[in-house]
Amino acid sequence: MAAYITASSTKSKSVAILGSTGIQGASVLHYLLKQPTTSFQLHALTQSPIKPHSPALPSLADHRNLTVHQADPTDISTLIPIFQGKQVVYGNTNTQDPRFFSPDSKLTEVDALRNIVDASVAANVELLILSTMPDIGAIGEASPGFKNKVEGMRYAREVAQKTGLRVVFVQVGWYLTNFVEEHDPKVNEEDGVVEFFMTGTYTDLGPIVKAIIDHPEPYLNSEIPIVGELLTMEQIASTYQKITSQPARAINPISTVTSSPSEIPLRGAPMETILESQWMALMAILNAEAYLTREEENTVGRALYQKEMGREMTTWEEWLRETAFDAKKENYGEKIKAMEEKWGGRKFF
């Protein structure tokens, strides 16, 4: 596949980043781009045709340690040549890739995850950092995002045991920016109260991934939650009310649906139906288990962030204050989207 090459430093640690124009990949890519150019030689992988001046990528002229490659995780032949000679691979997959649900395609997200693992072995990658989800048992089976990534994690463990592949698993909580993108709170037309549907955290992922790259040994074969804080929906709503002085409440939309996610066909169904199914499955998980059930599980990721940044991860209250988030204000999300370069690099999307 084609690659747009820029000047590089042979002394840099070479890192390949899949999904470099997505939320997670961008967080990793843009944080590493902020480091001295002698620290990292970065390889951004994207499925889209490469355009040297694409608005979806950082300016190549401004980042002489960056190379952009067109590659597809569902096609291992596009991964191996790029992975060769790389010391680190950050692997992530898009659960909502339409090809995984098309009746004309046999591709699956698990295939893509397996390809990332197998390509890392074939290319003798020194460290694979793989984005997965925690195994929360039967309730996670209804959510493709959980089910597929757990299966990918199991496969990576098996391969690591057989081949000696060094792998670390990161598991990212809900992004705060989802409140201005896909899952924005709604203002109830009857009483004007702001209603929140979801919980989670913006991904402070980039600094944590760098900390793992710098010293991976203590974390090999471990699952590292990337969760700034655990909050109930009631706490999210009450904090919003505290900061904005707007009445707010938490609601449980899962109680209003009549069908379960498992009753909705996925492959071949309209994308709107697929997303609805995933939404219901995720809401069931958040209502019953959340991403992680034990506070002590979150200490590793927080400690890594503290070590790298010298401060705590971003809290919901801090994010509200920093962004002046206002669900009642027209176009309230535009200012926040413009600020995303500061958080992880979404400016280029």
Secondary structure, 3 states (H helix, E strand, C coil): CCEECCCCCCCCEEEEECCCCCHHHHHHHHHHHCCCCCCEEEEEEECCCCCCCCCCCCCCCCCCCEEEEECCCCCHHHHHHHHCCCCEEEECCCCCCHHHCCCCCCCCHHHHHHHHHHHHHHCCCCEEEEECCCCCHHHHHHCHHHHHHHHHHHHHHHHHHHHCCCEEEEEECCCHHHHHCCCCCEECCCCCCEEECCCCCCCCHHHHHHHHHHCCHHHCCCEEEECCCCCCHHHHHHHHHHHHCCCEEECCHHHHCCCCHHHCCCCCCCHHHHHHHHHHHHHHHHHHCCCCCCHHHHHHHHHHHHHHHCCCCCCHHHHHHHHCCCCCCCCHHHHHHHHHHHHCCHHHC
